[in-house]
């Protein structure tokens, strides 16, 4: 896996104690990224023995099926498909995976076709690729096995607007949701009700074929039906839930007219709601979660322990405004200096940013910027945070790292961290400090991870 911090050496700076703390924090983030490798996750849950495919408690005799087809969408699915091909080198009949357009050439596949789509906004290419995927399903034999690979990013990559919506309607709605700081589960609840493939509709097209759905979670609390807006799982949400979300975030007057028309039609009962858990289309589907944020937090914890440090996983499901979570993390960082406290705290999160000004930045840089006032008096106290997909908002970076000298260095450059945070302009801050974390595309997505480390003393 290529998901290693590429500018690591440039980030190790400051006093001797701070340098050491920064290096350890970055080592822990690298351990987390390595653990997030989708190939490794697939290999740990699926085995093939004597033509019997083993998945948890389920077994499928490949001699009894008429072809294996691999489908899916998401940032991690290219790597997942590589692992499936390696596992079943002679059994795959065909397939189609949709990945971000800029990563189509990053994978080596023989039997499974790769097509691109837009992210974070769906595009016409997303729709064309999705239609090709649907055609592949419907043309496959009814006694085939469909293996679907689903991960974060799939909501925009796997996209086929429901009538009467257009791609532009979905783009405008998604932009509104993102800029309004709507949590991912609320966002995906609405997306499900604007789609022909989300909210279980893809499984309705797979039925009655045998169906294995492998999922890597980017959703807090690992709600499987919310990953990529749940194309292969029953949907417990309703048009009433979608309407309540538009009301809750004051978006009724902002969304495109056709979105309002569709939700209103659903409220009246003129449109059938998404497939529910009792629907027989799910009787042939086996869904398995194969990776999540806890896996990477545990990898970071184990790496810290191997270095002789006490490390605690504080949470793997924090949600909320990035700056508010940053204030909370800053307060926690201050407490690490008390006697008998851990050296390292590890936090998994899915934060949001409400865009109030036309600045540039991401949720991880906003989070780190908010911690700076809490760090400024304590040598050896470092906070680092990144997005595991390598993309922090509309920037080429994954996140940022900071220490007790960050505010002072910003002041020397005539930059106010508080002002840049308030104007959603944290990209400028960490670009000037040369403290952005750069990984490039990681081809995975299990949300964000934050490391707080305090070294009381340098190792002897």
Phi and psi in degrees as a GROMACS rama.xvg file:
@    title "Ramachandran Plot"
@    xaxis  label "Phi"
@    yaxis  label "Psi"
@TYPE xy
-92.6209  5.64228  UNK-2
-80.0646  68.2669  UNK-3
-118.473  148.821  UNK-4
-68.2822  113.134  UNK-5
-78.3639  -25.994  UNK-6
-106.645  30.3642  UNK-7
-57.2345  -45.946  UNK-8
-61.2236  -35.0279  UNK-9
-69.1591  -20.9051  UNK-10
-90.8907  -9.88471  UNK-11
-92.4733  97.7097  UNK-12
-154.012  172.838  UNK-13
104.619  -161.243  UNK-14
-64.526  162.901  UNK-15
-53.1838  -42.7393  UNK-16
-68.6355  -40.0411  UNK-17
-66.5475  -41.4141  UNK-18
-56.1152  -46.0411  UNK-19
-65.5691  -41.3509  UNK-20
-65.3753  -41.5697  UNK-21
-60.7258  -45.187  UNK-22
-60.3608  -44.0362  UNK-23
-64.4247  -44.7202  UNK-24
-57.149  -43.8063  UNK-25
-69.8411  -35.1464  UNK-26
-60.1252  -41.1244  UNK-27
-67.4617  -38.9179  UNK-28
-65.0338  -39.0115  UNK-29
-64.7105  -40.283  UNK-30
-60.9395  -38.8276  UNK-31
-64.3958  -43.1958  UNK-32
-65.223  -38.9881  UNK-33
-64.1842  -41.3362  UNK-34
-66.9011  -21.1132  UNK-35
-83.653  3.30113  UNK-36
-61.7211  117.613  UNK-37
-61.6116  -32.3994  UNK-38
-59.4574  -46.06  UNK-39
-62.0492  -40.4084  UNK-40
-63.5141  -41.5281  UNK-41
-64.5315  -45.4043  UNK-42
-62.5082  -26.9484  UNK-43
-78.268  -17.0015  UNK-44
-115.625  -20.3324  UNK-45
-116.751  133.943  UNK-46
-132.364  151.587  UNK-47
-123.629  121.065  UNK-48
-135.989  117.487  UNK-49
51.9984  47.6029  UNK-50
67.1152  12.479  UNK-51
-104.777  121.638  UNK-52
-89.1018  122.646  UNK-53
-107.493  126.671  UNK-54
-138.55  108.919  UNK-55
51.5446  -122.223  UNK-56
-90.8682  5.8309  UNK-57
-103.352  144.01  UNK-58
-132.291  136.813  UNK-59
-129.437  123.273  UNK-60
-82.5542  111.872  UNK-61
-67.3463  -16.6499  UNK-62
-70.468  -18.8981  UNK-63
-98.2017  2.31902  UNK-64
-114.83  161.088  UNK-65
-109.337  67.4512  UNK-66
101.961  146.251  UNK-67
-116.107  124.409  UNK-68
-119.221  131.538  UNK-69
-109.68  120.952  UNK-70
-128.441  170.25  UNK-71
153.411  178.168  UNK-72
-157.965  142.68  UNK-73
145.02  165.386  UNK-74
-66.1415  -28.2679  UNK-75
-93.5924  -4.17398  UNK-76
-77.639  -21.0549  UNK-77
-63.8045  -47.0782  UNK-78
-67.1823  -37.4144  UNK-79
-61.7808  -42.7323  UNK-80
-65.65  -36.9111  UNK-81
-59.4262  -41.2539  UNK-82
-67.6152  -39.3303  UNK-83
-65.0695  -42.3934  UNK-84
-62.652  -39.4191  UNK-85
-66.337  -33.0376  UNK-86
-75.9028  -37.1003  UNK-87
-122.663  62.022  UNK-88
-63.6328  -23.1429  UNK-89
-115.525  2.64647  UNK-90
-107.313  -17.6645  UNK-91
-80.3535  123.674  UNK-92
-82.9084  -37.4557  UNK-93
179.198  -176.648  UNK-94
168.108  172.362  UNK-95
-152.83  124.919  UNK-96
-118.318  137.172  UNK-97
-108.155  120.573  UNK-98
-125.543  167.011  UNK-99
-54.6158  141.28  UNK-100
-54.8998  -34.7079  UNK-101
-79.1775  0.66582  UNK-102
-120.948  8.40683  UNK-103
-56.9979  -35.4376  UNK-104
-89.7901  9.08123  UNK-105
-90.1276  -2.86945  UNK-106
-123.662  154.499  UNK-107
-115.818  106.148  UNK-108
-130.365  145.636  UNK-109
-107.686  -46.5611  UNK-110
-98.2683  -19.7067  UNK-111
-105.995  127.82  UNK-112
-80.862  144.519  UNK-113
-109.142  130.141  UNK-114
-129.601  156.92  UNK-115
-98.5973  163.623  UNK-116
-151.726  173.744  UNK-117
-87.8543  149.644  UNK-118
-157.303  133.918  UNK-119
-84.7706  -3.18114  UNK-120
-106.103  138.929  UNK-121
-65.2523  151.688  UNK-122
-131.265  174.979  UNK-123
-59.2535  -33.8421  UNK-124
-66.2879  -37.1435  UNK-125
-56.3227  -45.4641  UNK-126
-67.8154  -44.039  UNK-127
-61.2749  -42.5456  UNK-128
-66.2155  -38.6795  UNK-129
-66.1777  -41.5191  UNK-130
-62.5419  -39.4976  UNK-131
-63.3249  -39.1439  UNK-132
-64.384  -43.0951  UNK-133
-63.7499  -39.2181  UNK-134
-64.7255  -36.8735  UNK-135
-62.4338  -42.2861  UNK-136
-62.0134  -51.6529  UNK-137
-67.3565  -23.1662  UNK-138
-88.3849  -7.87247  UNK-139
-80.1496  152.481  UNK-140
-61.3561  150.658  UNK-141
-69.4913  -17.0505  UNK-142
-104.24  23.8322  UNK-143
-83.7191  168.605  UNK-144
-108.045  125.858  UNK-145
-104.622  123.949  UNK-146
-107.827  113.539  UNK-147
-102.994  135.984  UNK-148
-113.824  120.291  UNK-149
-129.482  132.235  UNK-150
-150.653  175.037  UNK-151
-55.8937  146.117  UNK-152
97.657  -17.2055  UNK-153
-66.6508  -22.0736  UNK-154
-62.4912  -36.3718  UNK-155
-92.0974  -30.5863  UNK-156
-73.8083  -41.1765  UNK-157
-96.3295  96.8949  UNK-158
-141.945  122.637  UNK-159
-144.133  100.137  UNK-160
-59.0804  138.241  UNK-161
-75.1961  152.536  UNK-162
-63.7456  138.08  UNK-163
-100.605  26.6716  UNK-164
-74.9985  158.272  UNK-165
-118.507  168.09  UNK-166
-59.0778  -39.371  UNK-167
-62.0388  -36.9834  UNK-168
-60.0847  -44.4174  UNK-169
-66.383  -39.4145  UNK-170
-62.586  -47.8756  UNK-171
-64.1258  -40.5215  UNK-172
-66.9557  -44.4013  UNK-173
-62.3772  -41.9887  UNK-174
-60.9752  -44.0329  UNK-175
-59.5635  -43.5413  UNK-176
-64.2561  -43.9654  UNK-177
-65.0487  -49.0492  UNK-178
-71.0589  -18.9914  UNK-179
-88.6805  0.207743  UNK-180
70.4305  29.0257  UNK-181
-71.482  129.088  UNK-182
-59.4487  153.728  UNK-183
-60.8  -36.2624  UNK-184
-68.4554  -38.4003  UNK-185
-67.7921  -41.7191  UNK-186
-58.5606  -45.3081  UNK-187
-73.9116  -26.4514  UNK-188
-60.4729  -44.7718  UNK-189
-68.187  -43.5408  UNK-190
-56.7532  -39.2972  UNK-191
-57.3155  -34.507  UNK-192
-91.4697  8.21282  UNK-193
-119.167  18.6492  UNK-194
-134.629  154.902  UNK-195
-97.3991  -2.20758  UNK-196
-127.873  -21.3138  UNK-197
-82.6052  176.031  UNK-198
59.0295  34.2526  UNK-199
92.5465  -8.03197  UNK-200
-65.4538  -28.7487  UNK-201
-65.6446  -38.3398  UNK-202
-65.0136  -29.5404  UNK-203
-65.6946  -26.4509  UNK-204
-84.9058  -28.7278  UNK-205
-72.5311  -39.6148  UNK-206
-55.0474  137.006  UNK-207
-98.4803  17.8413  UNK-208
-66.1496  150.867  UNK-209
-63.6897  142.976  UNK-210
-143.021  119.481  UNK-211
-108.769  124.802  UNK-212
-115.641  116.205  UNK-213
-103.692  128.746  UNK-214
-126.732  137.487  UNK-215
-112.298  125.066  UNK-216
-90.5453  132.733  UNK-217
-117.058  20.8507  UNK-218
-112.092  132.942  UNK-219
-55.8031  138.965  UNK-220
64.8089  9.99654  UNK-221
52.6594  46.3709  UNK-222
-70.6519  105.283  UNK-223
-60.7117  -35.9114  UNK-224
-72.7979  -6.21963  UNK-225
-99.2833  -15.033  UNK-226
-66.7023  121.343  UNK-227
55.0271  28.8486  UNK-228
64.9878  26.0591  UNK-229
59.5223  51.5293  UNK-230
-66.6254  -23.2645  UNK-231
-112.536  7.18817  UNK-232
-126.89  152.719  UNK-233
-60.664  148.457  UNK-234
-109.328  113.304  UNK-235
-77.9708  -9.20195  UNK-236
-88.5251  165.899  UNK-237
-133.588  172.889  UNK-238
-60.7698  -30.8841  UNK-239
-64.396  -38.8265  UNK-240
-63.7917  -42.2108  UNK-241
-61.3292  -41.7537  UNK-242
-65.4851  -39.9549  UNK-243
-63.4061  -33.9238  UNK-244
-66.8823  -43.1456  UNK-245
-61.4306  -36.5239  UNK-246
-70.8641  -46.1766  UNK-247
-57.3541  -39.1356  UNK-248
-103.702  15.6843  UNK-249
55.0808  47.5157  UNK-250
-110.778  -0.852247  UNK-251
-56.5252  -41.2805  UNK-252
-84.2662  -6.09302  UNK-253
-101.053  -32.2077  UNK-254
-71.3815  156.899  UNK-255
-58.8443  150.126  UNK-256
-54.8992  -38.685  UNK-257
-68.437  -27.7935  UNK-258
-66.519  -44.9709  UNK-259
-61.2605  -41.513  UNK-260
-59.6484  -43.3428  UNK-261
-69.1841  -44.1314  UNK-262
-64.9802  -41.3418  UNK-263
-60.2973  -42.3636  UNK-264
-63.3613  -38.0063  UNK-265
-65.6821  -38.9046  UNK-266
-63.7363  -36.211  UNK-267
-76.402  -13.0464  UNK-268
86.7859  9.30732  UNK-269
-73.2921  -19.4978  UNK-270
-119.953  134.06  UNK-271
-66.4176  136.486  UNK-272
-73.1142  171.015  UNK-273
-60.7956  155.79  UNK-274
-60.941  133.563  UNK-275
-100.733  169.812  UNK-276
-56.3526  -27.9761  UNK-277
-82.6396  -4.11318  UNK-278
-67.2813  130.32  UNK-279
-65.2236  -12.7672  UNK-280
-63.5896  -18.7118  UNK-281
-92.6061  0.95648  UNK-282
-67.3504  -22.197  UNK-283
-103.331  7.36359  UNK-284
-103.445  131.165  UNK-285
-114.183  118.206  UNK-286
-108.188  135.188  UNK-287
-136.66  124.777  UNK-288
-78.9724  122.701  UNK-289
-111.964  -9.13219  UNK-290
-164.986  149.278  UNK-291
-158.706  -174.947  UNK-292
-67.2125  -32.3074  UNK-293
-62.0766  -36.7965  UNK-294
-56.4896  -43.8082  UNK-295
-77.2568  -32.9095  UNK-296
-65.4938  -38.9048  UNK-297
-66.5265  -35.7756  UNK-298
-64.4665  -41.1358  UNK-299
-64.7836  -41.5684  UNK-300
-61.8295  -46.4483  UNK-301
-62.3124  -38.1551  UNK-302
-65.3188  -41.129  UNK-303
-62.3428  -43.1971  UNK-304
-64.2954  -36.6471  UNK-305
-64.3453  -23.6853  UNK-306
-88.7215  5.00492  UNK-307
83.9156  16.7611  UNK-308
-104.104  147.024  UNK-309
-82.4062  131.375  UNK-310
-136.857  138.195  UNK-311
-126.616  131.71  UNK-312
-84.1368  111.005  UNK-313
-79.7056  -37.0735  UNK-314
-168.53  157.897  UNK-315
-126.371  11.9572  UNK-316
-142.771  27.7939  UNK-317
-66.9561  139.282  UNK-318
-133.616  160.947  UNK-319
133.966  -177.37  UNK-320
-61.9756  132.727  UNK-321
-56.4415  -42.3626  UNK-322
-67.0123  -36.2652  UNK-323
-68.8205  -40.8895  UNK-324
-63.9939  -37.0323  UNK-325
-61.8606  -42.7014  UNK-326
-60.1762  -41.6326  UNK-327
-65.0009  -41.4609  UNK-328
-67.3375  -37.4186  UNK-329
-60.2391  -41.8825  UNK-330
-63.7085  -40.3685  UNK-331
-63.7867  -39.4324  UNK-332
-60.5749  -39.9715  UNK-333
-60.8889  -35.8873  UNK-334
-71.3735  -19.4448  UNK-335
-64.3571  -15.8899  UNK-336
-82.4887  -5.28389  UNK-337
-73.006  153.24  UNK-338
-60.2705  149.883  UNK-339
61.9577  27.0677  UNK-340
-102.608  159.184  UNK-341
-63.2575  157.978  UNK-342
-76.7148  -30.8298  UNK-343
-133.346  134.326  UNK-344
-115.846  139.126  UNK-345
-124.04  130.844  UNK-346
-133.952  128.003  UNK-347
-100.249  140.447  UNK-348
-152.304  166.218  UNK-349
-138.78  85.0913  UNK-350
-90.3523  168.955  UNK-351
-130.369  162.154  UNK-352
-127.236  121.633  UNK-353
-85.627  115.557  UNK-354
-80.3814  111.899  UNK-355
-107.118  -17.0904  UNK-356
-140.238  154.4  UNK-357
-79.7471  51.4952  UNK-358
-91.5232  -168.144  UNK-359
-131.852  133.237  UNK-360
168.714  179.453  UNK-361
-133.249  175.664  UNK-362
-66.4814  -33.5029  UNK-363
-73.1915  -37.9886  UNK-364
-70.0734  -34.2027  UNK-365
-64.2841  -42.5398  UNK-366
-59.911  -48.964  UNK-367
-66.294  -40.7603  UNK-368
-58.9041  -36.4194  UNK-369
-69.3821  -21.7536  UNK-370
-82.3247  -16.4604  UNK-371
-56.0187  -43.8733  UNK-372
-61.3431  -23.9256  UNK-373
-82.3864  -14.411  UNK-374
-97.1326  -16.6896  UNK-375
-68.8686  -13.7667  UNK-376
-108.073  8.42944  UNK-377
-131.199  98.0674  UNK-378
-62.5978  135.413  UNK-379
91.3218  0.828567  UNK-380
-100.776  120.096  UNK-381
-133.589  140.942  UNK-382
-126.962  132.843  UNK-383
-136.984  142.833  UNK-384
-148.498  142.093  UNK-385
-149.638  160.335  UNK-386
-88.9242  128.219  UNK-387
-69.1532  -14.7576  UNK-388
-84.7996  -1.43818  UNK-389
83.1927  4.95842  UNK-390
-128.466  110.236  UNK-391
-102.649  95.2821  UNK-392
64.8462  -154.796  UNK-393
-82.9332  52.0704  UNK-394
-133.849  163.995  UNK-395
-84.6378  4.62093  UNK-396
-107.537  164.21  UNK-397
-95.8089  -25.2646  UNK-398
172.879  -148.009  UNK-399
-158.048  165.446  UNK-400
-132.339  147.812  UNK-401
-147.498  160.8  UNK-402
-146.884  -167.624  UNK-403
-69.0224  -17.38  UNK-404
-97.2101  -1.25769  UNK-405
-61.5279  -45.4281  UNK-406
-64.1817  -42.5035  UNK-407
-61.9886  -42.0425  UNK-408
-66.4964  -36.7018  UNK-409
-65.0698  -42.4574  UNK-410
-61.3348  -40.634  UNK-411
-59.1137  -31.2228  UNK-412
-90.8923  11.3895  UNK-413
60.6147  37.5378  UNK-414
-116.749  136.982  UNK-415
-103.823  114.385  UNK-416
-62.7272  -35.7393  UNK-417
-67.0592  -42.5595  UNK-418
-65.8935  -42.746  UNK-419
-67.2416  -33.8405  UNK-420
-67.0918  -43.9968  UNK-421
-65.6572  -25.5158  UNK-422
-103.429  19.4056  UNK-423
51.6732  43.3863  UNK-424
-124.983  36.0907  UNK-425
-71.7201  -16.5191  UNK-426
-57.6135  -44.5791  UNK-427
-61.1044  -40.1979  UNK-428
-60.8363  -53.7158  UNK-429
-79.1909  -20.5812  UNK-430
-68.3195  -42.5503  UNK-431
-67.5357  -36.7721  UNK-432
-78.5942  -9.85513  UNK-433
56.8133  44.4807  UNK-434
-122.118  17.1599  UNK-435
-70.8824  145.163  UNK-436
-97.5935  125.916  UNK-437
-117.9  122.64  UNK-438
-116.126  -23.2031  UNK-439
74.3787  -179.589  UNK-440
-60.1626  132.199  UNK-441
-100.505  -14.8935  UNK-442
59.7641  36.1416  UNK-443
-150.311  174.817  UNK-444
-168.622  98.54  UNK-445
-128.719  42.3234  UNK-446
70.931  -157.14  UNK-447
-107.369  158.609  UNK-448
-137.11  136.262  UNK-449
-121.437  135.522  UNK-450
-114.815  127.109  UNK-451
-112.868  125.05  UNK-452
-133.954  136.638  UNK-453
-129.913  117.117  UNK-454
-95.3848  113.596  UNK-455
-70.8933  -34.7822  UNK-456
-144.509  156.74  UNK-457
-73.655  146.177  UNK-458
-63.7236  143.452  UNK-459
